Each structure stands twice: as structure tokens, then as C-alpha cells.
């Protein structure tokens, strides 16, 4: 403001003095410039109000057009989209891992059932083996009992034969002594001894044959028991091998499941960290944008305050000039240009 107030002129009958004409012309020019400036400032103020309202509604990009922030925001959005794609991929992998874990759980259940079946087969085989061992012991006892019976029969047969021989020897007459009565009975005793010997031999042969047949049957039963024991032993060995194989498969399945669980947990942690990082970056970008907007608004507010102060000074100056000089031309121009300001000045006066 280079406007200097002149010295207060003297009024005489309401007529201006000779030096007041150029001053009024300059004052009018200044008033016109002032009115144009006021209109311009009002337009700028209106635009600023609209921009502030639009900023509050979240339409910063269309008004300010910050290319750096737009690029950063586009980059952040691209990273968010990439993170969303990565999240979808991780969720898909997690679903696959869940299905694999379910399949492994079913496989573990099948292995547990197979192990239980093998254990039951082993228990059945052990019971059958115990029964076969008991049968084998019973067969041995039976063979020993038969051997004892045969030995007793042989011993009794030998005693009978010796007794008969002794009887024959005692009943045989002396040599050269004819006894007509006993001579007639001697052939019957010999025949009786021969018949008894034949019967004893036949009984011995029958007992021996029965013994041999029974021994053969016992040997066959023993062979069958041995074959069954061997078969049970082979089945038990196969069952143990199958059990060891199932235990190895179960251990491998547990290791695979643990690895899958660790991998899934690691992927979830990584995905969570990436999302947090992207959220932090997006918040930082928003913070920077809001900071710049606040700085811009503060600058605009400061500029508006300066304009308001300047306008207040100009209004004060014009009021001073109106109070010091003849205001007819000024008031007519003011009424023609700005009737609202004219009314405010009249009211203030």
C-alpha cells in the first residue's frame, strides 16, 4: 500500500478547493482498482472454499494433481494387488496343504488299523503256536506212555515164556524110565507149550504192529504240528516285517505332516508381515498427502488473512479519505460499482 493520507483539507460551504480535483481522480482510480481487487479476491476466496470442501470430501486428485503422490499411490495399489494375489496363492496352497494333511490323516488311520490287524494276527498266531506246543507236548507224553506200556507187555510176555519153559522142564520125565500114564500126557503138554508160544508170538506181533502204527500216526501228527509251527513262524515273521514297514511309513507320514505344517505356518507369517508392511507404507503415503494438504491449506489461510488485512487497511484508508474530502464523486462511483459496500459505508457513517 503506497497510499499516503494527505493533510486534512479545510471545508468551506461544501465546495472543494482547487487542489482537490486531481486527488479525487487518483482516489477514484484507486477505488476502481480496489473494487477489481476485491472482486478478484472474492473469486479466489470462493474457489478456495470449494477446494477446501472438495478436499474434505476426498477429491484431492482431481483438483491438485500431484504426480509424485499419484505414482506412489499407484505403486502402493499395485503392491496391494500383488499382495492380494500372493494371499490368494497362499490360500490356495493352504487349501492344498489342508487336503494333503487330511489325506495323510486318513493314511495314518489306515496304517493304525493295519497295525491293529497285524497285532491281532500276531496274537492269534501266538495263541495257535501255544496250542500247537501244548499238542506237541501231549503227543510226546502219549508216545512215552505207549512205550512204557509196550515195554511192560514185553516184560510180561518174557516172564510168561520163562514160566512156561520152567513148567515144561519140571514136567518132563527122566530119560529111560517108561511111565505109561505120563507118557500118554507128555505130547499134550508139548502141544500146549507150542500153542502158547505161538499165541505169545502172535500177540507180540500184533502188539508190535499196533505200536508201529500208533508210532507212525504220532510221527505224522508231530510232522503236521512241526509244519504248522513253521507256517505260524513264517506268518509271524511276515507280520513283524509288515509291522516294521507300516511303522516306517507312519514315521515318514508324520515327518511330512510336520514339514507341511511348518511350511504353512512360515507362509502365513510371511504373508502377514507383507500385509503389515504394505499397510504401513499406505498409511505413510496418506500421512504425507495429508501433511501436504495441511501445509497448502495453512498457506492459503495465511494468504487469505494477509488479503483480509490489506483489505481492512484499504477500507480504513478510504474511510479516512471520505471523512477528510468531498465524497460526492467517490460515493457516486462507489454506489455505481459496489452498492453493497456503499450501503455498508453509509451505515457506518
Secondary structure, DSSP 4 states (H G I P E B T S, - for coil): ----PPPPPPPBTTB--TTHHHHHHHHHHHHHHHHHHHHHHHHHHHHHHHHHHHHHTT-HHHHH--HHHHHHHHHHHHHHHHHHHHHHHHHHHHHHHHHHHHHHHHHHHHHHHHHHHHHHHHHHHHHHHHHHHHHHHHHHHHHHHHHHHHHHHHHHHHHHHHHHHHHHHHHSPPTT---HHHHHHHHHHHHHHHHHHHHHHHHHHHHHHHHHHHHHHHHHHHHHHHHHHHHHHHHHHHHHHHHHHHHHHHHHHHHHHHHHHHHHHHHHHHHHHHHHHHHHHHHHHHHHHHHHHHHHHHHHHHHHHHHHHHHHHHHHHHHHHHHHS--HHHHHHHHHH-HHHHHHHHHH-
